[in-house]
Amino acid sequence: MTTQGQVEDRRLQLLHHWLENELGLTQYTLAPASADASFRRYFRLTQDGDTRIIMDAPPGKEDIHPFINIAALLRSLGLNAPEVMEQNLEQGFLLLSDLGQRDYLSALNEASVEQLYGDALQALFALQACSLPTEYPLPPYDLTRLMNEMGLFRDWYLGRHLRLEMIPDLRFMLDEVFSALADNALQQPQVCVHRDYHSRNLMLCEPNPGVIDFQDAVLGPVTYDLVSLLRDCYIAWPRERVEGWVAQYHATITAAGRLDGVELAQFLHWFDLMGVQRHLKATGIFARLNYRDAKPGYLADIPRTMGYVKEVCARYTVLQPLGYLVEELEARGEQFLPPA
């Protein structure tokens, strides 16, 4: 047995003990499988040419029960989620099937995007059609959760990263915009929401796509995962093209009887404002990952998320005060400053 690229630690010792003494594995290698923005980490286990994935989720910091339950739900819908092959609930280890090493982000280009997004939208259609099991109800994407997420933008990006003073006028403006964005989310049909349905969590495999990182799923707005996919924090497409994909999805779910009298213009309105809520949250998380978790790499994605916010704010009167703030920050160059 060998461990590549990792310093031996207590959890690795526990992991090796579980693999060898309880699962009876020998002559295997472990290598880091992917980075994660949480306390979880993943290893790729190779044995006799076969590979599997190990999730290491430290108890007290990560709860693996949602992952297990939602993986079973997704697989029951015919979606290609990892199979939980073995589990150690006490120590926080899962042995999973391997969906491969190539995510959508590495594969998306002009030649591939229509096919890949077509597959992803079909999978999303299946996800949103599911009847949630009564034995494991998803938590609601309620007002408190929505407002707390946007508070990350205020506290970690504006306050910590840009060191803006939260004067009463600024705080009042943000509260007004946040309330409008939350209302937009809550008035939409509520469906099963993956919550991070983007190019780093969709794997290029057969059947396509493989779906990962779904443990934070909630019951929430119908446009949320559509925004995650089409207004991706890690890759951008022209607005006209995005609107075309949104229109296609609107037509699909309308034909399936899932929208009651919701015209495309209303659906696009929901989509746009939902995107601002998500990108404010993402911007705050990226700043928090830098300052709290010593993960500065996500700061490079902030110009893209803030670019989305600026574009949409210019289209809607209710968001114009936020748009003016973003334009002022951009003019001052503060939006793109590296951390001090």
C-alpha positions in Angstrom: 0.0 0.0 0.0 1.2 3.5 -0.8 -0.2 7.0 -0.4 0.8 9.5 -3.1 1.1 13.2 -2.5 -0.4 13.1 1.0 1.3 13.4 4.4 0.4 10.6 6.7 -2.1 11.8 9.4 -4.4 10.3 11.9 -7.3 10.0 9.5 -5.2 8.3 6.9 -4.2 5.8 9.5 -7.8 5.2 10.4 -8.6 4.9 6.7 -5.9 2.3 6.0 -7.1 0.3 9.0 -10.6 0.3 7.7 -9.6 -0.7 4.2 -7.3 -3.4 5.3 -8.7 -4.8 8.5 -12.4 -4.4 7.8 -12.7 -4.5 4.0 -9.8 -6.9 3.5 -8.1 -4.8 0.8 -4.4 -5.3 0.0 -1.9 -4.1 -2.6 -3.7 -0.9 -3.3 -2.6 2.7 -3.9 -4.3 5.9 -2.8 -3.9 9.3 -4.6 -5.8 12.6 -4.2 -8.9 12.5 -6.4 -10.2 16.1 -6.2 -10.1 19.3 -4.3 -13.1 20.4 -2.3 -14.3 23.6 -0.7 -15.4 21.9 2.5 -13.7 19.7 5.1 -14.3 16.6 2.9 -11.4 15.2 0.9 -11.4 12.4 -1.7 -8.9 9.7 -2.7 -8.8 7.5 -5.7 -8.1 3.9 -4.7 -6.5 1.7 -7.3 -6.3 -2.1 -7.0 -5.6 -4.6 -9.8 -6.3 -1.9 -12.4 -9.7 -1.1 -11.0 -10.5 2.3 -9.3 -12.9 3.5 -6.7 -13.3 6.7 -4.8 -13.0 7.2 -1.0 -14.7 10.1 0.7 -13.1 11.2 3.9 -15.7 13.3 5.9 -14.5 14.0 9.4 -17.3 13.5 11.9 -18.3 16.7 13.7 -17.3 18.7 10.6 -19.2 16.8 7.9 -22.4 14.7 8.0 -22.3 11.9 5.4 -25.9 10.8 5.8 -27.3 13.3 3.3 -24.8 12.1 0.7 -25.8 8.5 1.2 -29.5 9.3 1.1 -29.4 11.6 -1.9 -27.1 9.3 -3.8 -29.7 6.6 -3.5 -32.4 9.1 -4.6 -30.5 10.1 -7.7 -29.7 6.5 -8.7 -33.4 5.6 -8.2 -34.2 8.3 -10.8 -31.8 6.7 -13.3 -29.2 9.4 -12.8 -25.5 8.5 -12.8 -24.5 9.2 -9.2 -21.8 7.3 -7.4 -22.8 4.0 -5.9 -22.1 3.8 -2.1 -20.3 0.4 -2.0 -19.1 0.4 1.6 -19.6 2.8 4.5 -18.1 3.5 7.9 -20.5 6.0 9.5 -18.7 6.2 12.8 -15.4 7.3 11.3 -16.8 9.1 8.3 -15.6 7.1 5.4 -17.4 6.0 2.2 -16.2 3.7 -0.6 -17.8 4.9 -3.8 -17.9 3.9 -7.5 -15.6 6.0 -9.7 -17.2 8.3 -12.3 -13.8 9.1 -13.9 -11.4 12.0 -13.9 -12.8 14.3 -16.6 -15.3 16.9 -15.5 -17.4 19.1 -17.8 -15.2 22.1 -17.3 -12.3 20.3 -18.9 -14.4 19.1 -21.8 -16.6 22.1 -22.7 -15.9 24.0 -25.9 -17.8 25.2 -29.0 -17.8 21.7 -30.5 -19.0 19.9 -27.3 -21.3 22.3 -25.5 -24.6 21.5 -27.2 -24.3 17.8 -26.6 -23.0 18.2 -23.0 -25.5 20.7 -22.0 -28.2 18.7 -23.7 -27.3 15.7 -21.6 -27.1 17.9 -18.4 -30.5 19.4 -19.1 -32.1 16.0 -19.6 -30.6 14.9 -16.3 -31.9 18.1 -14.6 -35.4 17.4 -16.1 -35.4 14.0 -14.4 -34.1 15.4 -11.1 -36.8 18.1 -11.0 -39.6 15.5 -11.7 -38.8 13.3 -8.8 -41.2 12.7 -5.9 -39.2 13.1 -2.8 -39.3 10.2 -0.3 -41.2 11.0 2.9 -38.5 9.2 4.9 -35.9 11.8 3.9 -37.5 15.2 3.2 -35.1 17.7 1.8 -34.6 20.9 3.8 -36.4 23.9 2.3 -34.5 26.7 0.6 -36.4 29.1 2.8 -36.1 32.8 3.5 -33.6 32.4 6.3 -31.2 30.3 4.2 -31.5 32.6 1.2 -30.8 35.7 3.3 -27.9 34.1 5.2 -26.3 33.2 1.9 -26.4 36.7 0.6 -25.1 37.9 3.9 -21.8 36.1 3.0 -21.4 38.7 0.2 -21.9 41.6 2.6 -19.7 40.2 5.3 -16.9 38.4 3.6 -16.6 40.2 0.2 -17.6 43.7 0.9 -16.7 43.8 4.6 -13.6 41.6 4.9 -12.2 41.6 1.4 -12.9 45.2 0.3 -13.0 46.6 3.9 -16.1 48.6 3.1 -17.7 50.2 6.1 -21.3 49.0 6.5 -22.9 52.5 6.9 -26.7 52.6 7.4 -27.5 53.6 3.8 -25.4 50.8 2.4 -26.8 48.2 4.7 -30.4 49.4 4.0 -29.8 49.2 0.3 -28.4 45.7 0.5 -31.3 44.5 2.7 -33.8 45.8 0.2 -32.1 44.1 -2.7 -31.6 40.9 -0.8 -35.3 40.9 0.1 -36.3 41.3 -3.5 -34.0 38.4 -4.6 -35.3 36.2 -1.9 -38.9 37.0 -2.8 -38.1 36.0 -6.4 -36.8 32.7 -5.3 -39.7 31.9 -3.0 -42.4 32.6 -5.6 -41.1 30.0 -8.0 -42.3 26.4 -8.2 -40.3 24.4 -5.6 -38.4 21.3 -6.9 -35.5 19.1 -5.9 -32.4 21.3 -6.2 -28.9 19.9 -6.5 -27.5 23.3 -5.4 -24.1 23.0 -7.2 -25.1 21.7 -10.6 -22.2 23.1 -12.5 -19.3 22.1 -14.7 -17.0 20.9 -11.9 -19.7 18.6 -10.5 -20.8 17.0 -13.8 -18.5 14.3 -15.0 -18.0 13.2 -18.6 -18.8 9.5 -18.5 -21.3 6.9 -19.6 -24.2 7.4 -19.1 -23.6 11.1 -19.2 -23.4 13.1 -17.1 -22.0 11.7 -13.9 -23.4 13.8 -11.0 -21.4 14.5 -7.8 -21.3 16.8 -4.8 -25.0 16.7 -4.3 -25.1 16.3 -0.5 -26.4 19.9 0.1 -29.6 19.3 -2.0 -32.7 21.2 -0.9 -36.3 21.8 -2.0 -36.0 25.1 -3.8 -36.6 27.3 -6.9 -37.1 25.7 -10.3 -34.5 28.0 -11.9 -31.7 27.5 -9.4 -29.9 24.5 -10.9 -30.5 26.0 -14.4 -28.6 29.1 -13.3 -25.8 26.9 -11.8 -25.4 25.2 -15.1 -25.8 28.0 -17.6 -24.4 30.9 -15.5 -21.5 28.8 -14.3 -19.1 30.4 -11.9 -16.2 28.8 -13.8 -17.1 29.2 -17.5 -19.2 31.9 -19.3 -21.3 31.9 -22.5 -22.8 34.8 -24.4 -26.2 35.9 -23.0 -28.0 35.3 -26.2 -26.9 31.7 -26.2 -27.8 31.3 -22.5 -31.3 32.7 -23.2 -31.7 30.1 -26.0 -31.0 27.2 -23.6 -33.3 28.7 -21.0 -36.0 29.0 -23.6 -35.5 25.3 -24.6 -35.8 24.2 -21.0 -38.8 26.3 -20.4 -40.5 24.7 -23.4 -39.6 21.3 -22.2 -41.0 21.6 -18.6 -44.0 23.6 -19.9 -44.9 20.7 -22.3 -44.5 18.3 -19.3 -47.1 20.3 -17.4 -44.8 21.6 -14.7 -45.4 25.3 -15.2 -48.9 26.7 -14.8 -49.3 29.7 -17.1 -45.7 30.9 -16.7 -44.6 32.6 -19.8 -41.0 32.7 -21.0 -40.5 36.3 -20.0 -41.5 35.5 -16.4 -39.2 32.5 -16.4 -36.3 34.5 -17.7 -37.0 37.1 -15.0 -36.9 34.4 -12.4 -33.7 33.0 -13.9 -31.9 36.4 -14.0 -32.7 37.3 -10.4 -32.0 33.8 -9.2 -28.6 34.1 -10.8 -27.8 37.3 -8.9 -28.7 35.6 -5.6 -26.5 32.7 -6.4 -23.5 34.8 -7.6 -23.7 37.1 -4.5 -23.5 33.9 -2.4 -20.7 32.5 -4.5 -18.7 35.7 -4.3 -19.0 35.7 -0.6 -18.0 32.1 -0.3 -14.9 32.6 -2.5 -13.8 35.4 -0.2 -14.5 33.3 2.9 -12.5 30.4 1.4 -9.5 32.7 1.2 -9.6 34.3 4.6 -11.1 31.5 6.7 -9.9 28.4 5.0 -6.6 29.5 3.3 -7.9 28.6 -0.1 -7.1 31.6 -2.3 -7.6 30.0 -5.7 -11.3 30.8 -5.8 -10.6 34.6 -5.8 -9.8 34.3 -9.5 -13.4 33.4 -10.2 -14.9 36.6 -8.5 -14.6 38.8 -11.6 -16.8 36.3 -13.5 -19.5 36.1 -10.8 -19.5 39.9 -10.3 -19.7 40.4 -14.1 -22.9 38.4 -14.0 -24.2 40.6 -11.2 -23.4 43.8 -13.0 -25.0 42.6 -16.3 -28.3 41.6 -14.7 -28.5 44.6 -12.4 -28.5 46.9 -15.4 -31.7 45.1 -16.7 -33.9 45.4 -13.6 -34.9 48.6 -11.8 -35.2 46.8 -8.4 -31.5 45.8 -8.7 -30.1 49.2 -10.0 -28.8 50.3 -6.5 -26.7 47.2 -6.3 -25.6 47.7 -9.9 -24.4 51.2 -9.1 -22.3 49.8 -6.2 -20.7 47.2 -8.4 -19.9 49.9 -11.0 -18.3 52.1 -8.4 -16.2 49.3 -7.1 -15.1 48.4 -10.6 -14.2 52.0 -11.4 -12.1 52.1 -8.3 -10.4 48.8 -9.2 -11.3 47.3 -5.8 -13.3 44.5 -7.3 -10.1 42.9 -8.7 -7.7 43.6 -5.9 -5.8 40.6 -4.5 -6.1 40.0 -0.7 -3.9 42.1 1.5 
